[in-house]
């Protein structure tokens, strides 16, 4: 047998098969008289045992489900199975006891231990019917339940007495109490059958088959007891009693109960059961009245008694009259109670109608009551207020005349589908929701949302439709406003970045029909200074004026948007001709002029700005490879590449000094990618200690004595040296220059401090960028490096470029002044490139001027540069500053600098940058050759 088949076989199959075999043998033995009462008792015990095993095994919880787990699958009907199993087990115990005692029948006059098990079995079976029901808590419901049970039991008793037991009573010669004890089992069964009916009728959906099968088993046992009592009182023997077949039928019904629900094994974990299934599984029933059943049984009993009284010989017994009369009185009382309840319900319905009218008149929503053909029969005050109709204009009018023609087919379709659904399947919360435009009395179309449900009035009129309509005009206007704000810039009124990206994708999707597209990115040069000097309000005025100039100088079908900050972008749709590139470049030049030529008016001030403009064409965007690529993804990639290229071109124009137009070229993207890769590699290089420090000597040009060294950072990627001009920029952008600079400072200070400890009087120069100086605790980190390495502050010179002191003079100069107060000297590196005016030199805390190598390179060949170099040397001397010439590479440059009186210099002619150990060798060799210890002189030409 395969594993799959084994899993499909239920563990209840074996008990059911055994019970079926026992049932067949039982029925055959009963008909043929095999074994007498003992055989019948043992067969009954076998059937009851099989039913008990099947029910108790099936009532087990799945593995892993706690006993108190809320929502455990089938918790309610498993409790019913458990009680049914207890009933079957108790019946099994009674049957075994009867078989062992060889009892011939059940009689209240000879009550035995097995009879107690039989009684407990019936009680357990009734408990299994009650467990799935949510019991009421009010006394009135229980009184009505008791009255109905009493009437039904009395009626059945009267029927049984007149039809069966009355004649037997007269023949028995027993007293009424004695004969009543003979009927104890049938009376108990009748009470249980009548009392269980409200619980069976109120079983929840999904439990009804389970309840009716249990109730059928109870009824079969009750009928069997009645038949057994009748046969015994009539003088018949055990062989004449066919009631065992009825008991077997009841036990077989209990045996088949597990087949009415899912198996009890762990087929599904609790977490995997859908919520709707769990809700239906755990649904509790409610106890409801049996309706007309007691009255029908009472009426049948009354008719039967009347007929028997007219045709019978003995008339009615006094006990029967008492039972019938009391049942009639209780029935009359129940009828009076029903009339009072009906009157209360009618008053409640009338009150509800009044409340409905008052509520519909008080709310702003339009409330309509319509016929099933959508003809208006009632309109609330809200409908008349919102849509400005009079009652005569709405009443009797079909709703389809008020719905917008474009929305009418859709509304009619869903409306027809709603009406075709059976009304019994529509619960109180089931309703139709539909959105459409409705015409007001003035002819305007208002967006609305309507809820349509079935409505039944209390006066018995046919079902109608309740329509509640809400005006969504304000909500629609708010949505339009939100959409505008979402896709437009609040300051300039131009579309924003999200709109521009979506518009770019839309235009590129139409390229196959002809035509191309280009983007023009614009950035205002120097705009940050406007915010810093005049405030953000002035900057906002500049941006608004720039937006108006851009919008006025593009075609109507081109899209101008604010990309962010002081950046704008234009989407240009180009015709498919050869002049598209030239036209776009001309447009970019025109935009550059309108943004740069005329000043911006901010109050009484005129602000002049330039712009950096970048251009990218759609054909320059990289296309994703692969014919199977998704069209939408490919389009998004193309649009993103186009926008990226335009931004790159603008950034290149800004890097080139601004005030110009740049057209995107593929190498721009390659440069950016390389810079990003370098930034990533710099992280690993810092962790793996791939950096080193080299030193370039600075000499006194008059005596050739080495006065100091400049620390230079070098990066060795494997055996390859990365040029500083390639990685310094990415390191500065990525923020790695701060830890790198701190590392260089400490390493260089440590080496120079060691050299000074060897009696070599030498200074150290270290370059610092603006970001390093602006870093938190910059002053503290320099002071800590000096203290840690033991280098005197006066031996350290910090080199900064001119723009560091000019662009942010306040904070940077303040920090450098703090270090200067400690004794650290300050040098301006690459002096003469045009950033610092001569007026600043007397105000800045500067000790040394280092002439830019471009001036030194022109000595002897460029008269202008020679004159400027001479001027800088003389200026430094007059201000008391030390001047250092950088980039000395030729002997004639050295001679001219000596002639000008330049005190110090450095360059390849003097000494190349070298490792620390080579500097040490040079020092030792020169110290051995010099007469004065501590001074090192290099052999310079001349």
Helices and strands as residue ranges (DSSP letters): H 3-8, H 13-32, H 36-58, H 75-101, G 108-110, H 113-131, E 133-134, H 139-160, I 161-165, H 166-172, H 176-182, H 184-201, H 208-233, G 238-240, H 243-256, G 257-260, G 270-272, H 275-281, E 285-286, H 293-311, H 318-362, E 366-370, E 376-379, H 381-387, H 391-394, G 399-401, H 405-420, G 423-425, E 432-439, E 445-455, E 464-471, H 473-487, H 497-509, G 511-513, E 516-525, H 527-534, H 536-552, E 559-564, E 567-574, H 580-596, E 600-602, E 605-607, E 610-617, G 618-620, H 631-655, E 661-663, H 666-688, E 691-700, E 706-717, E 720-722, H 724-734, H 736-757, E 763-767, H 770-774, H 778-789, G 793-795, E 796-801, H 802-807, H 809-822, E 825-831, H 838-841, E 848-851, H 853-857, H 863-879, E 882-886, H 891-900, E 904-906, H 916-929
